[in-house]
């Protein structure tokens, strides 16, 4: 079943090649890492330490993904 482009809730970005797609994925991954770090700080400020620990695990996975992506693309590993 095809999805009508006008009905998509999130915008998509079209790339011209695999290197551009990799750069886009890397940028997205780094944005996610920053957001998860912010969430950890927010949870700790609210004394929600168990939630902060869960988010730390997601953050660890995102960082690992960013490293794997950079390695696969032959780029420098981003400072996380």
Biopython code that builds the backbone (N, CA, C, O; Angstrom):
import numpy as np
from Bio.PDB.StructureBuilder import StructureBuilder

atoms = [
    (1, "UNK", "N", (0.849, -1.163, 0.000)),
    (1, "UNK", "CA", (0.000, 0.000, 0.000)),
    (1, "UNK", "C", (0.904, 1.238, 0.000)),
    (1, "UNK", "O", (1.769, 1.375, 0.865)),
    (2, "UNK", "N", (0.710, 2.105, -0.933)),
    (2, "UNK", "CA", (1.496, 3.326, -1.032)),
    (2, "UNK", "C", (0.918, 4.387, -0.111)),
    (2, "UNK", "O", (-0.297, 4.496, 0.057)),
    (3, "UNK", "N", (1.816, 5.166, 0.480)),
    (3, "UNK", "CA", (1.394, 6.254, 1.361)),
    (3, "UNK", "C", (1.450, 7.549, 0.570)),
    (3, "UNK", "O", (2.465, 7.871, -0.049)),
    (4, "UNK", "N", (0.372, 8.272, 0.596)),
    (4, "UNK", "CA", (0.308, 9.556, -0.086)),
    (4, "UNK", "C", (1.286, 10.518, 0.578)),
    (4, "UNK", "O", (1.223, 10.719, 1.791)),
    (5, "UNK", "N", (2.190, 11.115, -0.198)),
    (5, "UNK", "CA", (3.224, 11.995, 0.343)),
    (5, "UNK", "C", (2.634, 13.172, 1.111)),
    (5, "UNK", "O", (3.251, 13.652, 2.062)),
    (6, "UNK", "N", (1.486, 13.635, 0.730)),
    (6, "UNK", "CA", (0.862, 14.774, 1.402)),
    (6, "UNK", "C", (0.358, 14.401, 2.795)),
    (6, "UNK", "O", (0.151, 15.281, 3.630)),
    (7, "UNK", "N", (0.160, 13.118, 3.054)),
    (7, "UNK", "CA", (-0.374, 12.671, 4.338)),
    (7, "UNK", "C", (0.711, 12.321, 5.341)),
    (7, "UNK", "O", (0.393, 12.028, 6.493)),
    (8, "UNK", "N", (1.963, 12.340, 4.956)),
    (8, "UNK", "CA", (3.043, 12.020, 5.879)),
    (8, "UNK", "C", (3.100, 13.056, 6.983)),
    (8, "UNK", "O", (2.932, 14.252, 6.743)),
    (9, "UNK", "N", (3.340, 12.581, 8.201)),
    (9, "UNK", "CA", (3.395, 13.494, 9.333)),
    (9, "UNK", "C", (4.769, 14.129, 9.489)),
    (9, "UNK", "O", (4.882, 15.264, 9.952)),
    (10, "UNK", "N", (5.808, 13.406, 9.105)),
    (10, "UNK", "CA", (7.152, 13.959, 9.233)),
    (10, "UNK", "C", (7.732, 14.189, 7.843)),
    (10, "UNK", "O", (7.565, 13.364, 6.945)),
    (11, "UNK", "N", (8.415, 15.320, 7.676)),
    (11, "UNK", "CA", (9.011, 15.589, 6.375)),
    (11, "UNK", "C", (10.178, 14.646, 6.111)),
    (11, "UNK", "O", (10.866, 14.221, 7.039)),
    (12, "UNK", "N", (10.390, 14.332, 4.873)),
    (12, "UNK", "CA", (11.523, 13.499, 4.494)),
    (12, "UNK", "C", (12.498, 14.330, 3.682)),
    (12, "UNK", "O", (12.129, 15.319, 3.048)),
    (13, "UNK", "N", (13.737, 13.909, 3.717)),
    (13, "UNK", "CA", (14.766, 14.589, 2.951)),
    (13, "UNK", "C", (15.284, 13.627, 1.903)),
    (13, "UNK", "O", (15.665, 12.502, 2.225)),
    (14, "UNK", "N", (15.303, 14.054, 0.660)),
    (14, "UNK", "CA", (15.802, 13.212, -0.408)),
    (14, "UNK", "C", (17.282, 13.484, -0.595)),
    (14, "UNK", "O", (17.723, 14.633, -0.557)),
    (15, "UNK", "N", (18.043, 12.424, -0.795)),
    (15, "UNK", "CA", (19.477, 12.564, -0.980)),
    (15, "UNK", "C", (19.854, 12.165, -2.399)),
    (15, "UNK", "O", (19.117, 11.454, -3.082)),
    (16, "UNK", "N", (21.011, 12.635, -2.820)),
    (16, "UNK", "CA", (21.470, 12.337, -4.172)),
    (16, "UNK", "C", (22.402, 11.143, -4.221)),
    (16, "UNK", "O", (22.657, 10.609, -5.300)),
    (17, "UNK", "N", (22.909, 10.718, -3.099)),
    (17, "UNK", "CA", (23.820, 9.578, -3.096)),
    (17, "UNK", "C", (24.022, 9.043, -1.699)),
    (17, "UNK", "O", (23.526, 9.600, -0.720)),
    (18, "UNK", "N", (24.763, 7.946, -1.626)),
    (18, "UNK", "CA", (24.961, 7.290, -0.337)),
    (18, "UNK", "C", (25.783, 8.140, 0.616)),
    (18, "UNK", "O", (25.548, 8.096, 1.824)),
    (19, "UNK", "N", (26.748, 8.919, 0.109)),
    (19, "UNK", "CA", (27.543, 9.741, 1.021)),
    (19, "UNK", "C", (26.688, 10.856, 1.625)),
    (19, "UNK", "O", (26.843, 11.196, 2.798)),
    (20, "UNK", "N", (25.800, 11.415, 0.831)),
    (20, "UNK", "CA", (24.897, 12.447, 1.342)),
    (20, "UNK", "C", (23.920, 11.835, 2.352)),
    (20, "UNK", "O", (23.606, 12.453, 3.370)),
    (21, "UNK", "N", (23.454, 10.646, 2.072)),
    (21, "UNK", "CA", (22.551, 9.957, 2.993)),
    (21, "UNK", "C", (23.266, 9.655, 4.303)),
    (21, "UNK", "O", (22.679, 9.785, 5.378)),
    (22, "UNK", "N", (24.526, 9.254, 4.217)),
    (22, "UNK", "CA", (25.308, 8.974, 5.419)),
    (22, "UNK", "C", (25.514, 10.219, 6.255)),
    (22, "UNK", "O", (25.423, 10.171, 7.481)),
    (23, "UNK", "N", (25.794, 11.338, 5.594)),
    (23, "UNK", "CA", (25.986, 12.595, 6.311)),
    (23, "UNK", "C", (24.691, 13.011, 6.998)),
    (23, "UNK", "O", (24.715, 13.504, 8.125)),
    (24, "UNK", "N", (23.571, 12.816, 6.329)),
    (24, "UNK", "CA", (22.273, 13.151, 6.909)),
    (24, "UNK", "C", (21.994, 12.272, 8.128)),
    (24, "UNK", "O", (21.529, 12.764, 9.157)),
    (25, "UNK", "N", (22.274, 10.986, 8.015)),
    (25, "UNK", "CA", (22.054, 10.066, 9.136)),
    (25, "UNK", "C", (22.967, 10.413, 10.306)),
    (25, "UNK", "O", (22.551, 10.347, 11.462)),
    (26, "UNK", "N", (24.203, 10.781, 10.010)),
    (26, "UNK", "CA", (25.149, 11.150, 11.053)),
    (26, "UNK", "C", (24.684, 12.407, 11.785)),
    (26, "UNK", "O", (24.750, 12.475, 13.012)),
    (27, "UNK", "N", (24.220, 13.386, 11.040)),
    (27, "UNK", "CA", (23.727, 14.625, 11.630)),
    (27, "UNK", "C", (22.507, 14.349, 12.506)),
    (27, "UNK", "O", (22.379, 14.902, 13.599)),
    (28, "UNK", "N", (21.629, 13.505, 12.026)),
    (28, "UNK", "CA", (20.429, 13.152, 12.783)),
    (28, "UNK", "C", (20.800, 12.429, 14.069)),
    (28, "UNK", "O", (20.210, 12.680, 15.120)),
    (29, "UNK", "N", (21.764, 11.546, 13.988)),
    (29, "UNK", "CA", (22.197, 10.786, 15.144)),
    (29, "UNK", "C", (22.792, 11.707, 16.211)),
    (29, "UNK", "O", (22.535, 11.528, 17.401)),
    (30, "UNK", "N", (23.584, 12.689, 15.785)),
    (30, "UNK", "CA", (24.192, 13.614, 16.742)),
    (30, "UNK", "C", (23.116, 14.486, 17.402)),
    (30, "UNK", "O", (23.229, 14.820, 18.582)),
    (31, "UNK", "N", (22.096, 14.846, 16.661)),
    (31, "UNK", "CA", (20.984, 15.600, 17.244)),
    (31, "UNK", "C", (20.249, 14.781, 18.290)),
    (31, "UNK", "O", (19.842, 15.305, 19.327)),
    (32, "UNK", "N", (20.080, 13.501, 18.014)),
    (32, "UNK", "CA", (19.431, 12.608, 18.975)),
    (32, "UNK", "C", (20.256, 12.487, 20.247)),
    (32, "UNK", "O", (19.713, 12.484, 21.352)),
    (33, "UNK", "N", (21.556, 12.386, 20.086)),
    (33, "UNK", "CA", (22.441, 12.266, 21.247)),
    (33, "UNK", "C", (22.320, 13.503, 22.136)),
    (33, "UNK", "O", (22.221, 13.388, 23.358)),
    (34, "UNK", "N", (22.327, 14.681, 21.519)),
    (34, "UNK", "CA", (22.181, 15.913, 22.299)),
    (34, "UNK", "C", (20.834, 15.939, 23.038)),
    (34, "UNK", "O", (20.763, 16.331, 24.203)),
    (35, "UNK", "N", (19.789, 15.524, 22.355)),
    (35, "UNK", "CA", (18.453, 15.524, 22.969)),
    (35, "UNK", "C", (18.381, 14.547, 24.140)),
    (35, "UNK", "O", (17.800, 14.870, 25.176)),
    (36, "UNK", "N", (18.960, 13.364, 23.991)),
    (36, "UNK", "CA", (18.942, 12.393, 25.084)),
    (36, "UNK", "C", (19.746, 12.893, 26.279)),
    (36, "UNK", "O", (19.354, 12.674, 27.425)),
    (37, "UNK", "N", (20.867, 13.562, 26.020)),
    (37, "UNK", "CA", (21.644, 14.141, 27.135)),
    (37, "UNK", "C", (20.803, 15.161, 27.903)),
    (37, "UNK", "O", (20.817, 15.195, 29.133)),
    (38, "UNK", "N", (20.073, 15.988, 27.157)),
    (38, "UNK", "CA", (19.185, 16.967, 27.800)),
    (38, "UNK", "C", (18.126, 16.272, 28.636)),
    (38, "UNK", "O", (17.823, 16.709, 29.747)),
    (39, "UNK", "N", (17.560, 15.191, 28.111)),
    (39, "UNK", "CA", (16.516, 14.466, 28.846)),
    (39, "UNK", "C", (17.055, 13.862, 30.132)),
    (39, "UNK", "O", (16.366, 13.859, 31.152)),
    (40, "UNK", "N", (18.285, 13.347, 30.095)),
    (40, "UNK", "CA", (18.890, 12.789, 31.304)),
    (40, "UNK", "C", (18.996, 13.880, 32.370)),
    (40, "UNK", "O", (18.641, 13.659, 33.528)),
    (41, "UNK", "N", (19.480, 15.045, 31.981)),
    (41, "UNK", "CA", (19.604, 16.162, 32.934)),
    (41, "UNK", "C", (18.240, 16.560, 33.489)),
    (41, "UNK", "O", (18.107, 16.827, 34.683)),
    (42, "UNK", "N", (17.235, 16.600, 32.628)),
    (42, "UNK", "CA", (15.892, 16.958, 33.078)),
    (42, "UNK", "C", (15.346, 15.936, 34.071)),
    (42, "UNK", "O", (14.761, 16.303, 35.090)),
    (43, "UNK", "N", (15.538, 14.669, 33.772)),
    (43, "UNK", "CA", (15.061, 13.617, 34.679)),
    (43, "UNK", "C", (15.751, 13.710, 36.036)),
    (43, "UNK", "O", (15.112, 13.564, 37.078)),
    (44, "UNK", "N", (17.056, 13.954, 36.016)),
    (44, "UNK", "CA", (17.783, 14.067, 37.281)),
    (44, "UNK", "C", (17.310, 15.280, 38.084)),
    (44, "UNK", "O", (17.198, 15.214, 39.308)),
    (45, "UNK", "N", (17.038, 16.371, 37.398)),
    (45, "UNK", "CA", (16.542, 17.569, 38.082)),
    (45, "UNK", "C", (15.190, 17.302, 38.742)),
    (45, "UNK", "O", (14.870, 17.893, 39.774)),
    (46, "UNK", "N", (14.406, 16.416, 38.145)),
    (46, "UNK", "CA", (13.097, 16.052, 38.693)),
    (46, "UNK", "C", (13.178, 14.872, 39.659)),
    (46, "UNK", "O", (12.159, 14.368, 40.132)),
    (47, "UNK", "N", (14.419, 14.437, 39.945)),
    (47, "UNK", "CA", (14.681, 13.303, 40.832)),
    (47, "UNK", "C", (14.086, 11.998, 40.298)),
    (47, "UNK", "O", (13.716, 11.113, 41.069)),
    (48, "UNK", "N", (14.001, 11.893, 38.997)),
    (48, "UNK", "CA", (13.507, 10.673, 38.344)),
    (48, "UNK", "C", (14.713, 9.855, 37.883)),
    (48, "UNK", "O", (14.974, 9.724, 36.687)),
    (49, "UNK", "N", (15.442, 9.306, 38.860)),
    (49, "UNK", "CA", (16.711, 8.659, 38.559)),
    (49, "UNK", "C", (16.550, 7.360, 37.774)),
    (49, "UNK", "O", (17.398, 7.034, 36.943)),
    (50, "UNK", "N", (15.485, 6.623, 38.023)),
    (50, "UNK", "CA", (15.268, 5.380, 37.279)),
    (50, "UNK", "C", (15.022, 5.676, 35.797)),
    (50, "UNK", "O", (15.530, 4.968, 34.927)),
    (51, "UNK", "N", (14.256, 6.701, 35.519)),
    (51, "UNK", "CA", (13.991, 7.096, 34.128)),
    (51, "UNK", "C", (15.288, 7.580, 33.476)),
    (51, "UNK", "O", (15.558, 7.270, 32.316)),
    (52, "UNK", "N", (16.088, 8.340, 34.228)),
    (52, "UNK", "CA", (17.370, 8.825, 33.716)),
    (52, "UNK", "C", (18.270, 7.656, 33.331)),
    (52, "UNK", "O", (18.956, 7.714, 32.310)),
    (53, "UNK", "N", (18.275, 6.609, 34.128)),
    (53, "UNK", "CA", (19.098, 5.430, 33.817)),
    (53, "UNK", "C", (18.630, 4.741, 32.540)),
    (53, "UNK", "O", (19.449, 4.291, 31.739)),
    (54, "UNK", "N", (17.323, 4.659, 32.351)),
    (54, "UNK", "CA", (16.793, 4.064, 31.117)),
    (54, "UNK", "C", (17.200, 4.896, 29.903)),
    (54, "UNK", "O", (17.587, 4.348, 28.870)),
    (55, "UNK", "N", (17.112, 6.197, 30.028)),
    (55, "UNK", "CA", (17.481, 7.077, 28.917)),
    (55, "UNK", "C", (18.984, 7.009, 28.662)),
    (55, "UNK", "O", (19.423, 7.111, 27.517)),
    (56, "UNK", "N", (19.783, 6.835, 29.732)),
    (56, "UNK", "CA", (21.232, 6.672, 29.549)),
    (56, "UNK", "C", (21.547, 5.452, 28.677)),
    (56, "UNK", "O", (22.467, 5.487, 27.860)),
    (57, "UNK", "N", (20.787, 4.390, 28.855)),
    (57, "UNK", "CA", (21.011, 3.191, 28.027)),
    (57, "UNK", "C", (20.686, 3.488, 26.569)),
    (57, "UNK", "O", (21.417, 3.062, 25.674)),
    (58, "UNK", "N", (19.614, 4.204, 26.324)),
    (58, "UNK", "CA", (19.272, 4.600, 24.946)),
    (58, "UNK", "C", (20.361, 5.511, 24.398)),
    (58, "UNK", "O", (20.751, 5.386, 23.237)),
    (59, "UNK", "N", (20.851, 6.419, 25.219)),
    (59, "UNK", "CA", (21.934, 7.318, 24.820)),
    (59, "UNK", "C", (23.183, 6.523, 24.445)),
    (59, "UNK", "O", (23.830, 6.814, 23.439)),
    (60, "UNK", "N", (23.518, 5.518, 25.257)),
    (60, "UNK", "CA", (24.679, 4.680, 24.962)),
    (60, "UNK", "C", (24.526, 3.994, 23.609)),
    (60, "UNK", "O", (25.481, 3.919, 22.836)),
    (61, "UNK", "N", (23.332, 3.497, 23.324)),
    (61, "UNK", "CA", (23.076, 2.840, 22.041)),
    (61, "UNK", "C", (23.185, 3.826, 20.878)),
    (61, "UNK", "O", (23.721, 3.487, 19.824)),
    (62, "UNK", "N", (22.681, 5.032, 21.068)),
    (62, "UNK", "CA", (22.779, 6.066, 20.023)),
    (62, "UNK", "C", (24.237, 6.432, 19.751)),
    (62, "UNK", "O", (24.633, 6.613, 18.600)),
    (63, "UNK", "N", (25.032, 6.542, 20.815)),
    (63, "UNK", "CA", (26.442, 6.852, 20.647)),
    (63, "UNK", "C", (27.161, 5.733, 19.906)),
    (63, "UNK", "O", (27.985, 5.987, 19.027)),
    (64, "UNK", "N", (26.846, 4.508, 20.262)),
    (64, "UNK", "CA", (27.439, 3.358, 19.577)),
    (64, "UNK", "C", (27.049, 3.368, 18.095)),
    (64, "UNK", "O", (27.874, 3.085, 17.225)),
    (65, "UNK", "N", (25.796, 3.693, 17.823)),
    (65, "UNK", "CA", (25.321, 3.764, 16.439)),
    (65, "UNK", "C", (26.076, 4.846, 15.667)),
    (65, "UNK", "O", (26.466, 4.625, 14.520)),
    (66, "UNK", "N", (26.284, 6.010, 16.279)),
    (66, "UNK", "CA", (27.000, 7.104, 15.622)),
    (66, "UNK", "C", (28.439, 6.688, 15.296)),
    (66, "UNK", "O", (28.958, 7.011, 14.228)),
    (67, "UNK", "N", (29.073, 5.974, 16.223)),
    (67, "UNK", "CA", (30.438, 5.494, 15.990)),
    (67, "UNK", "C", (30.458, 4.479, 14.857)),
    (67, "UNK", "O", (31.312, 4.547, 13.973)),
    (68, "UNK", "N", (29.524, 3.541, 14.881)),
    (68, "UNK", "CA", (29.449, 2.528, 13.823)),
    (68, "UNK", "C", (29.189, 3.164, 12.463)),
    (68, "UNK", "O", (29.786, 2.761, 11.464)),
    (69, "UNK", "N", (28.313, 4.141, 12.419)),
    (69, "UNK", "CA", (27.981, 4.822, 11.174)),
    (69, "UNK", "C", (29.202, 5.552, 10.616)),
    (69, "UNK", "O", (29.508, 5.440, 9.429)),
    (70, "UNK", "N", (29.894, 6.297, 11.469)),
    (70, "UNK", "CA", (31.091, 7.025, 11.028)),
    (70, "UNK", "C", (32.157, 6.062, 10.533)),
    (70, "UNK", "O", (32.818, 6.320, 9.527)),
    (71, "UNK", "N", (32.323, 4.955, 11.239)),
    (71, "UNK", "CA", (33.315, 3.956, 10.840)),
    (71, "UNK", "C", (32.957, 3.362, 9.479)),
    (71, "UNK", "O", (33.827, 3.206, 8.622)),
    (72, "UNK", "N", (31.690, 3.033, 9.279)),
    (72, "UNK", "CA", (31.248, 2.446, 8.012)),
    (72, "UNK", "C", (31.419, 3.415, 6.844)),
    (72, "UNK", "O", (31.673, 2.997, 5.714)),
    (73, "UNK", "N", (31.278, 4.705, 7.121)),
    (73, "UNK", "CA", (31.397, 5.720, 6.068)),
    (73, "UNK", "C", (32.831, 6.201, 5.886)),
    (73, "UNK", "O", (33.110, 7.015, 5.006)),
    (74, "UNK", "N", (33.742, 5.698, 6.718)),
    (74, "UNK", "CA", (35.142, 6.102, 6.619)),
    (74, "UNK", "C", (35.375, 7.518, 7.107)),
    (74, "UNK", "O", (36.309, 8.181, 6.656)),
    (75, "UNK", "N", (34.553, 7.984, 8.008)),
    (75, "UNK", "CA", (34.668, 9.341, 8.545)),
    (75, "UNK", "C", (35.290, 9.294, 9.924)),
    (75, "UNK", "O", (35.399, 8.232, 10.536)),
    (76, "UNK", "N", (35.699, 10.462, 10.407)),
    (76, "UNK", "CA", (36.181, 10.555, 11.776)),
    (76, "UNK", "C", (35.016, 10.277, 12.715)),
    (76, "UNK", "O", (33.878, 10.673, 12.462)),
    (77, "UNK", "N", (35.332, 9.588, 13.804)),
    (77, "UNK", "CA", (34.308, 9.298, 14.797)),
    (77, "UNK", "C", (33.929, 10.604, 15.475)),
    (77, "UNK", "O", (34.809, 11.322, 15.949)),
    (78, "UNK", "N", (32.634, 10.934, 15.533)),
    (78, "UNK", "CA", (32.210, 12.199, 16.143)),
    (78, "UNK", "C", (32.507, 12.230, 17.631)),
    (78, "UNK", "O", (32.448, 11.206, 18.311)),
    (79, "UNK", "N", (32.827, 13.417, 18.127)),
    (79, "UNK", "CA", (33.016, 13.589, 19.559)),
    (79, "UNK", "C", (31.640, 13.575, 20.201)),
    (79, "UNK", "O", (30.823, 14.460, 19.946)),
    (80, "UNK", "N", (31.382, 12.579, 21.027)),
    (80, "UNK", "CA", (30.061, 12.450, 21.640)),
    (80, "UNK", "C", (30.075, 12.776, 23.092)),
    (80, "UNK", "O", (29.036, 12.714, 23.749)),
]
sb = StructureBuilder()
sb.init_structure("model")
sb.init_model(0)
sb.init_chain("A")
sb.init_seg("    ")
for serial, (resi, resn, name, xyz) in enumerate(atoms, 1):
    if name == "N":
        sb.init_residue(resn, " ", resi, " ")
    sb.init_atom(name, np.array(xyz, "f"), 0.0, 1.0, " ", f" {name:<3s}", serial, name[0])
structure = sb.get_structure()
